[in-house]
Amino acid sequence: MLRNNLIVAWRNLTRQRLHTAINLAGLGLGMAFCLAGVVV
């Protein structure tokens, strides 16, 4: 079941590249700001 979910997720990531890029950029920015807030 986990393998099936990973295959479906990979297909969606490769089909919707722009959407994936936007989500990853937002996730990265959010993590960066959280880490910056913790450090400072």
C-alpha positions as CSV (number, residue, x, y, z in Angstrom):
1,M,0.0,0.0,0.0
2,L,2.8,2.4,0.8
3,R,4.5,1.6,-2.5
4,N,1.2,2.3,-4.3
5,N,0.9,5.7,-2.6
6,L,4.5,6.6,-3.5
7,I,3.9,5.7,-7.1
8,V,0.7,7.8,-7.3
9,A,2.5,10.7,-5.5
10,W,5.4,10.5,-8.0
11,R,3.0,10.5,-11.0
12,N,1.3,13.6,-9.6
13,L,4.6,15.4,-9.0
14,T,5.8,14.7,-12.5
15,R,2.6,15.7,-14.2
16,Q,2.1,19.0,-12.3
17,R,5.6,20.4,-12.2
18,L,4.6,24.0,-11.7
19,H,2.3,23.2,-8.8
20,T,5.0,21.1,-7.3
21,A,7.6,23.8,-7.6
22,I,5.3,26.4,-6.0
23,N,4.6,24.1,-3.1
24,L,8.2,23.2,-2.5
25,A,9.2,26.9,-2.7
26,G,6.6,27.8,-0.1
27,L,7.6,24.9,2.1
28,G,11.2,25.9,1.9
29,L,10.5,29.6,2.7
30,G,8.2,28.6,5.6
31,M,10.9,26.3,7.1
32,A,13.6,29.0,6.6
33,F,11.5,31.6,8.4
34,C,10.7,29.2,11.2
35,L,14.4,28.3,11.7
36,A,15.4,32.0,11.5
37,G,12.8,32.8,14.2
38,V,14.1,30.1,16.5
39,V,17.7,31.1,16.0
40,V,17.2,34.8,16.5
